Amino acid sequence: MAQQSASCPKCGTVATPGQRFCSNCGASLDIGANKQTEYVTEDETLQSAQPAEGSYAPAALPVQGYQTPPPPPVYSAPPYAKPQKDSSKGVLGQIGCGVGVVILLVLALCGLASYFAYNAVRGIVNNAPGTISTSGNTGGSGGLTNTDVTPTPKPPTVVAINGTILYAGVNITIVDTRQSNFFTDDTRTGNQAGVVRVSFKEENQMNRSGSYLYGDIMRMLLPDGTTVAPDIEQYAIGPDAATTRTNWADFPIPLSIKADQLVLRIGTPDQAQMDIPLKPNADISKYQPKTVTPNKQTQYSGTNWTMTSATAQLGYNGRQADKGMTYVIVALKIDNPSTNDFNGYWGDYVRLSAGGTVASPDSSCNLPLGVKAGQTNVTGTCAFQVPQGNTDYTLQLLPGSSTGATTEATISFQI
């Protein structure tokens, strides 16, 4: 016998045969399980079990071969399969809120970076050459205001010098001095109390560079005896070989000290220094080279030696003479009328005597090591460092086995 379909006693949803729980609300389909328990007496129980008199209802007999089909089951989706409320709007709202916070943070960082960049640029501008940043009271509100002031350079006071000296073999002509509060082509930072610019011309006729720094060899001697080093130069190092150029060096000196009261000192403390008064027509002749042409001769080991010139100067061949010393450079011509070759190393037999000092030739000496028999007009030079203050000199050609000379030969001269 087929089971009859039942409906949910709670929501009325039709259930399939054998279904124990409602597919809609989940209630139990066991009818007895959903009823409340009632208390009945034993007599009532027995009475309900017997049929009532006169109430006979025969059971319906089923038609043979036909069975009434049960109604089609009605399914209801369980609660977990029901459509849920759209939550995408909440997610988008959360995303939109997060993006807004990120944008606000980026804007705040950009503003902070712009603030620091502005202050940095403003500080650079305030410290630029010739720019002075001042703070003053406005008077009305009592607040401070910053004012960037670019001072105007004063027209320089010019003193013409036009004096030439020789340092380490380079001719340096002091053209003039220019004194002002500052110059527009320097690279100083901050305010300056004043500056003296020494303009000069350099002429290097040597085949070697002037390997010195003006920051090392130049000092300004003030009236009180103190010295000031240059703080900026157009060209900081000496000129290259065979070079002529103009140059300048600036000294930080207050405007209260006039340029014509100053003395320019050239040379390091361990060198022969030169003090040049920075005024017109200053006498600097003692620092300038002096040359004589003795044209004196002597015979030495079968050869004839002629001194064509002699020069005393403080610098030679890229070097400055040592402190208290000077260079003496002699130019010589050698003729060999004999039938024998002359040979000898100049460091063995050539000397210069000055005031009791006998000096060997400098390493730059270029006298020949030999003169062939019958050869004439062979030239060379030798330089010697001797004490300053001498005027009388003697060139000595010493006897020795290397030259074959048995007697000494000399040439005396004055500079």
Contacts in CASP RR format, 6 or more apart in sequence:
PFRMAT RR
TARGET T0000
AUTHOR 0000-0000-0000
METHOD contacts of the structure
MODEL  1
MAQQSASCPKCGTVATPGQRFCSNCGASLDIGANKQTEYVTEDETLQSAQ
PAEGSYAPAALPVQGYQTPPPPPVYSAPPYAKPQKDSSKGVLGQIGCGVG
VVILLVLALCGLASYFAYNAVRGIVNNAPGTISTSGNTGGSGGLTNTDVT
PTPKPPTVVAINGTILYAGVNITIVDTRQSNFFTDDTRTGNQAGVVRVSF
KEENQMNRSGSYLYGDIMRMLLPDGTTVAPDIEQYAIGPDAATTRTNWAD
FPIPLSIKADQLVLRIGTPDQAQMDIPLKPNADISKYQPKTVTPNKQTQY
SGTNWTMTSATAQLGYNGRQADKGMTYVIVALKIDNPSTNDFNGYWGDYV
RLSAGGTVASPDSSCNLPLGVKAGQTNVTGTCAFQVPQGNTDYTLQLLPG
SSTGATTEATISFQI
2 17 0 8 1.000
2 67 0 8 1.000
2 70 0 8 1.000
3 17 0 8 1.000
3 18 0 8 1.000
4 17 0 8 1.000
4 70 0 8 1.000
5 14 0 8 1.000
5 15 0 8 1.000
5 16 0 8 1.000
5 17 0 8 1.000
5 70 0 8 1.000
5 71 0 8 1.000
5 73 0 8 1.000
6 14 0 8 1.000
6 15 0 8 1.000
6 17 0 8 1.000
6 19 0 8 1.000
6 29 0 8 1.000
6 31 0 8 1.000
7 13 0 8 1.000
7 14 0 8 1.000
7 15 0 8 1.000
8 14 0 8 1.000
8 15 0 8 1.000
8 22 0 8 1.000
8 24 0 8 1.000
8 25 0 8 1.000
8 26 0 8 1.000
8 27 0 8 1.000
8 29 0 8 1.000
9 27 0 8 1.000
9 29 0 8 1.000
9 31 0 8 1.000
9 34 0 8 1.000
10 22 0 8 1.000
10 25 0 8 1.000
10 27 0 8 1.000
10 34 0 8 1.000
11 22 0 8 1.000
11 24 0 8 1.000
11 25 0 8 1.000
11 27 0 8 1.000
12 22 0 8 1.000
13 22 0 8 1.000
13 23 0 8 1.000
13 24 0 8 1.000
13 25 0 8 1.000
13 74 0 8 1.000
13 76 0 8 1.000
14 71 0 8 1.000
14 73 0 8 1.000
14 74 0 8 1.000
15 22 0 8 1.000
15 23 0 8 1.000
15 29 0 8 1.000
15 73 0 8 1.000
16 73 0 8 1.000
17 70 0 8 1.000
18 29 0 8 1.000
19 29 0 8 1.000
20 28 0 8 1.000
20 29 0 8 1.000
20 30 0 8 1.000
21 27 0 8 1.000
21 28 0 8 1.000
21 29 0 8 1.000
22 28 0 8 1.000
22 29 0 8 1.000
22 76 0 8 1.000
23 75 0 8 1.000
23 76 0 8 1.000
23 77 0 8 1.000
23 78 0 8 1.000
24 76 0 8 1.000
27 34 0 8 1.000
28 34 0 8 1.000
40 48 0 8 1.000
123 133 0 8 1.000
125 131 0 8 1.000
125 148 0 8 1.000
126 133 0 8 1.000
126 148 0 8 1.000
127 133 0 8 1.000
127 189 0 8 1.000
127 190 0 8 1.000
128 189 0 8 1.000
129 182 0 8 1.000
129 186 0 8 1.000
129 187 0 8 1.000
129 188 0 8 1.000
129 189 0 8 1.000
129 190 0 8 1.000
130 150 0 8 1.000
130 151 0 8 1.000
130 182 0 8 1.000
130 188 0 8 1.000
130 190 0 8 1.000
130 191 0 8 1.000
130 192 0 8 1.000
131 148 0 8 1.000
131 149 0 8 1.000
131 150 0 8 1.000
131 190 0 8 1.000
132 148 0 8 1.000
132 149 0 8 1.000
132 150 0 8 1.000
132 151 0 8 1.000
132 190 0 8 1.000
132 191 0 8 1.000
133 146 0 8 1.000
133 147 0 8 1.000
133 148 0 8 1.000
133 149 0 8 1.000
134 146 0 8 1.000
134 147 0 8 1.000
134 149 0 8 1.000
135 144 0 8 1.000
135 145 0 8 1.000
135 146 0 8 1.000
135 147 0 8 1.000
136 144 0 8 1.000
136 145 0 8 1.000
136 147 0 8 1.000
137 143 0 8 1.000
137 144 0 8 1.000
138 144 0 8 1.000
138 145 0 8 1.000
151 181 0 8 1.000
151 182 0 8 1.000
151 191 0 8 1.000
153 180 0 8 1.000
153 181 0 8 1.000
153 182 0 8 1.000
153 183 0 8 1.000
153 184 0 8 1.000
154 180 0 8 1.000
154 181 0 8 1.000
155 180 0 8 1.000
156 178 0 8 1.000
156 179 0 8 1.000
156 180 0 8 1.000
156 183 0 8 1.000
156 197 0 8 1.000
157 178 0 8 1.000
157 179 0 8 1.000
157 180 0 8 1.000
157 258 0 8 1.000
157 259 0 8 1.000
158 176 0 8 1.000
158 177 0 8 1.000
158 178 0 8 1.000
159 176 0 8 1.000
159 177 0 8 1.000
159 179 0 8 1.000
159 259 0 8 1.000
159 260 0 8 1.000
159 278 0 8 1.000
159 279 0 8 1.000
159 280 0 8 1.000
160 175 0 8 1.000
160 176 0 8 1.000
160 280 0 8 1.000
161 174 0 8 1.000
161 175 0 8 1.000
161 176 0 8 1.000
161 177 0 8 1.000
161 276 0 8 1.000
161 278 0 8 1.000
161 279 0 8 1.000
161 280 0 8 1.000
161 282 0 8 1.000
162 173 0 8 1.000
162 174 0 8 1.000
162 175 0 8 1.000
162 176 0 8 1.000
163 173 0 8 1.000
163 174 0 8 1.000
163 276 0 8 1.000
163 282 0 8 1.000
163 284 0 8 1.000
164 171 0 8 1.000
164 172 0 8 1.000
164 173 0 8 1.000
164 174 0 8 1.000
164 284 0 8 1.000
164 288 0 8 1.000
165 171 0 8 1.000
165 172 0 8 1.000
165 174 0 8 1.000
165 266 0 8 1.000
165 274 0 8 1.000
165 276 0 8 1.000
165 284 0 8 1.000
165 287 0 8 1.000
165 288 0 8 1.000
166 172 0 8 1.000
166 287 0 8 1.000
166 288 0 8 1.000
166 289 0 8 1.000
166 313 0 8 1.000
166 314 0 8 1.000
166 315 0 8 1.000
167 212 0 8 1.000
167 217 0 8 1.000
167 266 0 8 1.000
167 267 0 8 1.000
167 274 0 8 1.000
167 314 0 8 1.000
167 315 0 8 1.000
167 320 0 8 1.000
168 210 0 8 1.000
168 212 0 8 1.000
168 315 0 8 1.000
168 316 0 8 1.000
168 318 0 8 1.000
168 319 0 8 1.000
168 320 0 8 1.000
169 204 0 8 1.000
169 206 0 8 1.000
169 210 0 8 1.000
169 313 0 8 1.000
169 315 0 8 1.000
169 316 0 8 1.000
169 317 0 8 1.000
169 318 0 8 1.000
169 319 0 8 1.000
170 202 0 8 1.000
170 203 0 8 1.000
170 204 0 8 1.000
170 206 0 8 1.000
170 210 0 8 1.000
170 238 0 8 1.000
170 239 0 8 1.000
170 318 0 8 1.000
171 202 0 8 1.000
171 203 0 8 1.000
171 204 0 8 1.000
171 205 0 8 1.000
172 200 0 8 1.000
172 201 0 8 1.000
172 202 0 8 1.000
172 203 0 8 1.000
172 266 0 8 1.000
173 200 0 8 1.000
173 201 0 8 1.000
173 203 0 8 1.000
174 198 0 8 1.000
174 199 0 8 1.000
174 200 0 8 1.000
174 264 0 8 1.000
174 276 0 8 1.000
174 278 0 8 1.000
175 199 0 8 1.000
175 200 0 8 1.000
175 201 0 8 1.000
175 246 0 8 1.000
176 199 0 8 1.000
177 196 0 8 1.000
177 197 0 8 1.000
177 198 0 8 1.000
177 199 0 8 1.000
177 259 0 8 1.000
177 260 0 8 1.000
177 262 0 8 1.000
177 278 0 8 1.000
178 196 0 8 1.000
178 197 0 8 1.000
178 199 0 8 1.000
178 259 0 8 1.000
179 194 0 8 1.000
179 195 0 8 1.000
179 196 0 8 1.000
179 197 0 8 1.000
179 253 0 8 1.000
179 255 0 8 1.000
179 258 0 8 1.000
179 259 0 8 1.000
180 194 0 8 1.000
180 195 0 8 1.000
180 197 0 8 1.000
180 255 0 8 1.000
181 192 0 8 1.000
181 193 0 8 1.000
181 194 0 8 1.000
181 195 0 8 1.000
181 255 0 8 1.000
182 188 0 8 1.000
182 192 0 8 1.000
182 194 0 8 1.000
182 195 0 8 1.000
183 195 0 8 1.000
183 197 0 8 1.000
183 250 0 8 1.000
186 195 0 8 1.000
186 232 0 8 1.000
186 250 0 8 1.000
187 232 0 8 1.000
188 231 0 8 1.000
188 232 0 8 1.000
192 252 0 8 1.000
193 252 0 8 1.000
193 254 0 8 1.000
193 255 0 8 1.000
194 252 0 8 1.000
194 253 0 8 1.000
194 254 0 8 1.000
194 255 0 8 1.000
195 250 0 8 1.000
195 251 0 8 1.000
195 252 0 8 1.000
195 253 0 8 1.000
196 220 0 8 1.000
196 250 0 8 1.000
196 251 0 8 1.000
196 253 0 8 1.000
196 259 0 8 1.000
196 262 0 8 1.000
197 248 0 8 1.000
197 249 0 8 1.000
197 250 0 8 1.000
197 251 0 8 1.000
198 218 0 8 1.000
198 248 0 8 1.000
198 249 0 8 1.000
198 250 0 8 1.000
198 251 0 8 1.000
198 264 0 8 1.000
198 278 0 8 1.000
199 246 0 8 1.000
199 247 0 8 1.000
199 248 0 8 1.000
200 246 0 8 1.000
200 247 0 8 1.000
200 248 0 8 1.000
200 249 0 8 1.000
201 244 0 8 1.000
201 245 0 8 1.000
201 246 0 8 1.000
201 247 0 8 1.000
202 238 0 8 1.000
202 239 0 8 1.000
202 243 0 8 1.000
202 244 0 8 1.000
202 245 0 8 1.000
202 246 0 8 1.000
202 247 0 8 1.000
203 239 0 8 1.000
203 244 0 8 1.000
204 210 0 8 1.000
204 238 0 8 1.000
204 239 0 8 1.000
204 240 0 8 1.000
204 241 0 8 1.000
204 242 0 8 1.000
204 243 0 8 1.000
204 244 0 8 1.000
205 242 0 8 1.000
206 241 0 8 1.000
206 242 0 8 1.000
206 317 0 8 1.000
206 318 0 8 1.000
207 241 0 8 1.000
207 242 0 8 1.000
208 241 0 8 1.000
208 317 0 8 1.000
208 318 0 8 1.000
209 238 0 8 1.000
209 239 0 8 1.000
209 240 0 8 1.000
209 241 0 8 1.000
210 237 0 8 1.000
210 238 0 8 1.000
210 239 0 8 1.000
210 240 0 8 1.000
210 241 0 8 1.000
210 318 0 8 1.000
211 237 0 8 1.000
211 238 0 8 1.000
211 318 0 8 1.000
212 237 0 8 1.000
212 238 0 8 1.000
213 236 0 8 1.000
213 237 0 8 1.000
213 238 0 8 1.000
214 230 0 8 1.000
214 233 0 8 1.000
214 235 0 8 1.000
214 236 0 8 1.000
214 237 0 8 1.000
214 238 0 8 1.000
214 247 0 8 1.000
214 249 0 8 1.000
215 229 0 8 1.000
215 230 0 8 1.000
215 233 0 8 1.000
215 236 0 8 1.000
215 249 0 8 1.000
216 268 0 8 1.000
217 266 0 8 1.000
217 267 0 8 1.000
217 268 0 8 1.000
217 271 0 8 1.000
218 229 0 8 1.000
218 230 0 8 1.000
218 249 0 8 1.000
218 264 0 8 1.000
218 265 0 8 1.000
218 266 0 8 1.000
218 267 0 8 1.000
219 227 0 8 1.000
219 228 0 8 1.000
219 229 0 8 1.000
219 264 0 8 1.000
219 265 0 8 1.000
220 227 0 8 1.000
220 228 0 8 1.000
220 229 0 8 1.000
220 230 0 8 1.000
220 251 0 8 1.000
220 253 0 8 1.000
220 262 0 8 1.000
220 263 0 8 1.000
220 264 0 8 1.000
220 265 0 8 1.000
221 227 0 8 1.000
221 262 0 8 1.000
221 263 0 8 1.000
221 264 0 8 1.000
221 265 0 8 1.000
221 275 0 8 1.000
222 228 0 8 1.000
222 253 0 8 1.000
222 257 0 8 1.000
222 261 0 8 1.000
222 262 0 8 1.000
223 257 0 8 1.000
223 261 0 8 1.000
223 262 0 8 1.000
227 265 0 8 1.000
228 251 0 8 1.000
228 252 0 8 1.000
228 253 0 8 1.000
229 251 0 8 1.000
230 249 0 8 1.000
230 250 0 8 1.000
230 251 0 8 1.000
231 250 0 8 1.000
231 251 0 8 1.000
231 252 0 8 1.000
232 249 0 8 1.000
232 250 0 8 1.000
233 247 0 8 1.000
233 248 0 8 1.000
233 249 0 8 1.000
233 250 0 8 1.000
234 246 0 8 1.000
234 247 0 8 1.000
234 248 0 8 1.000
234 249 0 8 1.000
235 245 0 8 1.000
235 247 0 8 1.000
239 245 0 8 1.000
253 259 0 8 1.000
253 262 0 8 1.000
259 278 0 8 1.000
260 278 0 8 1.000
260 279 0 8 1.000
262 277 0 8 1.000
262 278 0 8 1.000
263 275 0 8 1.000
263 276 0 8 1.000
263 277 0 8 1.000
263 278 0 8 1.000
264 275 0 8 1.000
264 276 0 8 1.000
264 278 0 8 1.000
265 273 0 8 1.000
265 274 0 8 1.000
265 275 0 8 1.000
265 276 0 8 1.000
266 273 0 8 1.000
266 274 0 8 1.000
266 276 0 8 1.000
267 273 0 8 1.000
267 274 0 8 1.000
267 320 0 8 1.000
268 320 0 8 1.000
269 323 0 8 1.000
270 322 0 8 1.000
270 323 0 8 1.000
271 320 0 8 1.000
271 321 0 8 1.000
271 322 0 8 1.000
271 323 0 8 1.000
272 314 0 8 1.000
272 315 0 8 1.000
272 320 0 8 1.000
272 321 0 8 1.000
272 322 0 8 1.000
272 323 0 8 1.000
272 324 0 8 1.000
272 325 0 8 1.000
272 326 0 8 1.000
272 388 0 8 1.000
273 323 0 8 1.000
274 284 0 8 1.000
274 287 0 8 1.000
274 314 0 8 1.000
276 282 0 8 1.000
276 284 0 8 1.000
276 287 0 8 1.000
277 284 0 8 1.000
287 314 0 8 1.000
288 313 0 8 1.000
289 311 0 8 1.000
289 312 0 8 1.000
289 313 0 8 1.000
290 311 0 8 1.000
290 312 0 8 1.000
290 313 0 8 1.000
290 415 0 8 1.000
291 309 0 8 1.000
291 310 0 8 1.000
291 311 0 8 1.000
291 415 0 8 1.000
292 309 0 8 1.000
292 310 0 8 1.000
292 311 0 8 1.000
292 413 0 8 1.000
292 414 0 8 1.000
292 415 0 8 1.000
293 308 0 8 1.000
293 309 0 8 1.000
293 310 0 8 1.000
294 307 0 8 1.000
294 308 0 8 1.000
294 309 0 8 1.000
294 310 0 8 1.000
294 411 0 8 1.000
294 413 0 8 1.000
295 306 0 8 1.000
295 307 0 8 1.000
295 308 0 8 1.000
296 306 0 8 1.000
296 307 0 8 1.000
296 411 0 8 1.000
296 412 0 8 1.000
296 413 0 8 1.000
297 304 0 8 1.000
297 305 0 8 1.000
297 306 0 8 1.000
297 307 0 8 1.000
297 411 0 8 1.000
298 304 0 8 1.000
298 305 0 8 1.000
298 397 0 8 1.000
298 409 0 8 1.000
298 410 0 8 1.000
298 411 0 8 1.000
299 305 0 8 1.000
299 409 0 8 1.000
300 397 0 8 1.000
300 403 0 8 1.000
300 405 0 8 1.000
300 409 0 8 1.000
301 342 0 8 1.000
301 403 0 8 1.000
301 404 0 8 1.000
301 405 0 8 1.000
302 336 0 8 1.000
302 337 0 8 1.000
302 338 0 8 1.000
302 340 0 8 1.000
302 342 0 8 1.000
303 334 0 8 1.000
303 335 0 8 1.000
303 336 0 8 1.000
303 337 0 8 1.000
303 338 0 8 1.000
303 342 0 8 1.000
303 371 0 8 1.000
304 334 0 8 1.000
304 335 0 8 1.000
304 336 0 8 1.000
304 337 0 8 1.000
305 332 0 8 1.000
305 333 0 8 1.000
305 334 0 8 1.000
305 397 0 8 1.000
305 409 0 8 1.000
305 411 0 8 1.000
306 332 0 8 1.000
306 333 0 8 1.000
306 334 0 8 1.000
306 335 0 8 1.000
307 330 0 8 1.000
307 331 0 8 1.000
307 332 0 8 1.000
307 395 0 8 1.000
307 411 0 8 1.000
307 413 0 8 1.000
308 331 0 8 1.000
308 332 0 8 1.000
308 333 0 8 1.000
308 379 0 8 1.000
309 330 0 8 1.000
309 331 0 8 1.000
310 328 0 8 1.000
310 329 0 8 1.000
310 330 0 8 1.000
310 331 0 8 1.000
310 393 0 8 1.000
310 413 0 8 1.000
310 415 0 8 1.000
311 328 0 8 1.000
311 329 0 8 1.000
311 415 0 8 1.000
312 326 0 8 1.000
312 327 0 8 1.000
312 328 0 8 1.000
312 415 0 8 1.000
313 326 0 8 1.000
313 327 0 8 1.000
313 329 0 8 1.000
314 320 0 8 1.000
314 321 0 8 1.000
314 326 0 8 1.000
314 327 0 8 1.000
315 321 0 8 1.000
315 327 0 8 1.000
316 327 0 8 1.000
316 329 0 8 1.000
316 362 0 8 1.000
316 364 0 8 1.000
316 383 0 8 1.000
317 362 0 8 1.000
317 364 0 8 1.000
317 383 0 8 1.000
321 327 0 8 1.000
321 385 0 8 1.000
322 385 0 8 1.000
324 387 0 8 1.000
324 388 0 8 1.000
325 385 0 8 1.000
325 386 0 8 1.000
325 387 0 8 1.000
325 388 0 8 1.000
326 385 0 8 1.000
326 386 0 8 1.000
326 387 0 8 1.000
326 388 0 8 1.000
326 389 0 8 1.000
327 362 0 8 1.000
327 383 0 8 1.000
327 384 0 8 1.000
327 385 0 8 1.000
328 352 0 8 1.000
328 354 0 8 1.000
328 383 0 8 1.000
328 384 0 8 1.000
328 386 0 8 1.000
328 393 0 8 1.000
328 415 0 8 1.000
329 381 0 8 1.000
329 382 0 8 1.000
329 383 0 8 1.000
329 384 0 8 1.000
330 352 0 8 1.000
330 381 0 8 1.000
330 382 0 8 1.000
330 383 0 8 1.000
330 384 0 8 1.000
330 395 0 8 1.000
331 379 0 8 1.000
331 380 0 8 1.000
331 381 0 8 1.000
332 367 0 8 1.000
332 379 0 8 1.000
332 380 0 8 1.000
332 381 0 8 1.000
332 382 0 8 1.000
333 377 0 8 1.000
333 378 0 8 1.000
333 379 0 8 1.000
333 380 0 8 1.000
334 342 0 8 1.000
334 367 0 8 1.000
334 368 0 8 1.000
334 371 0 8 1.000
334 378 0 8 1.000
334 379 0 8 1.000
335 371 0 8 1.000
335 374 0 8 1.000
335 375 0 8 1.000
335 376 0 8 1.000
335 377 0 8 1.000
335 378 0 8 1.000
336 342 0 8 1.000
336 371 0 8 1.000
336 372 0 8 1.000
336 373 0 8 1.000
336 374 0 8 1.000
336 375 0 8 1.000
336 376 0 8 1.000
336 378 0 8 1.000
337 374 0 8 1.000
337 376 0 8 1.000
338 373 0 8 1.000
338 374 0 8 1.000
339 373 0 8 1.000
339 374 0 8 1.000
340 373 0 8 1.000
341 370 0 8 1.000
341 371 0 8 1.000
341 372 0 8 1.000
341 373 0 8 1.000
342 370 0 8 1.000
342 371 0 8 1.000
342 403 0 8 1.000
343 369 0 8 1.000
343 370 0 8 1.000
343 402 0 8 1.000
343 403 0 8 1.000
344 369 0 8 1.000
344 370 0 8 1.000
344 402 0 8 1.000
344 403 0 8 1.000
345 369 0 8 1.000
345 402 0 8 1.000
346 361 0 8 1.000
346 365 0 8 1.000
346 367 0 8 1.000
346 369 0 8 1.000
346 382 0 8 1.000
347 360 0 8 1.000
347 361 0 8 1.000
347 365 0 8 1.000
348 398 0 8 1.000
348 400 0 8 1.000
348 402 0 8 1.000
348 403 0 8 1.000
349 397 0 8 1.000
349 398 0 8 1.000
349 399 0 8 1.000
349 400 0 8 1.000
349 402 0 8 1.000
349 403 0 8 1.000
349 405 0 8 1.000
350 360 0 8 1.000
350 361 0 8 1.000
350 365 0 8 1.000
350 367 0 8 1.000
350 382 0 8 1.000
350 395 0 8 1.000
350 396 0 8 1.000
350 397 0 8 1.000
350 398 0 8 1.000
351 358 0 8 1.000
351 359 0 8 1.000
351 360 0 8 1.000
351 361 0 8 1.000
351 395 0 8 1.000
351 396 0 8 1.000
351 398 0 8 1.000
352 358 0 8 1.000
352 359 0 8 1.000
352 361 0 8 1.000
352 382 0 8 1.000
352 384 0 8 1.000
352 386 0 8 1.000
352 393 0 8 1.000
352 394 0 8 1.000
352 395 0 8 1.000
352 396 0 8 1.000
353 359 0 8 1.000
353 393 0 8 1.000
353 394 0 8 1.000
353 396 0 8 1.000
354 384 0 8 1.000
354 386 0 8 1.000
354 387 0 8 1.000
354 390 0 8 1.000
354 392 0 8 1.000
354 393 0 8 1.000
354 394 0 8 1.000
355 386 0 8 1.000
355 387 0 8 1.000
355 390 0 8 1.000
355 392 0 8 1.000
357 386 0 8 1.000
357 387 0 8 1.000
358 396 0 8 1.000
359 384 0 8 1.000
359 385 0 8 1.000
359 386 0 8 1.000
360 384 0 8 1.000
361 367 0 8 1.000
361 382 0 8 1.000
361 383 0 8 1.000
361 384 0 8 1.000
362 382 0 8 1.000
362 383 0 8 1.000
362 384 0 8 1.000
362 385 0 8 1.000
364 383 0 8 1.000
365 381 0 8 1.000
365 382 0 8 1.000
365 383 0 8 1.000
366 380 0 8 1.000
366 381 0 8 1.000
366 382 0 8 1.000
367 380 0 8 1.000
367 381 0 8 1.000
367 382 0 8 1.000
368 378 0 8 1.000
368 380 0 8 1.000
371 378 0 8 1.000
386 393 0 8 1.000
391 414 0 8 1.000
391 415 0 8 1.000
392 412 0 8 1.000
392 414 0 8 1.000
393 412 0 8 1.000
393 413 0 8 1.000
393 414 0 8 1.000
393 415 0 8 1.000
394 410 0 8 1.000
394 411 0 8 1.000
394 412 0 8 1.000
394 413 0 8 1.000
395 410 0 8 1.000
395 411 0 8 1.000
395 412 0 8 1.000
395 413 0 8 1.000
396 408 0 8 1.000
396 409 0 8 1.000
396 410 0 8 1.000
397 405 0 8 1.000
397 408 0 8 1.000
397 409 0 8 1.000
397 410 0 8 1.000
398 405 0 8 1.000
398 408 0 8 1.000
399 405 0 8 1.000
399 406 0 8 1.000
399 407 0 8 1.000
399 408 0 8 1.000
400 406 0 8 1.000
END
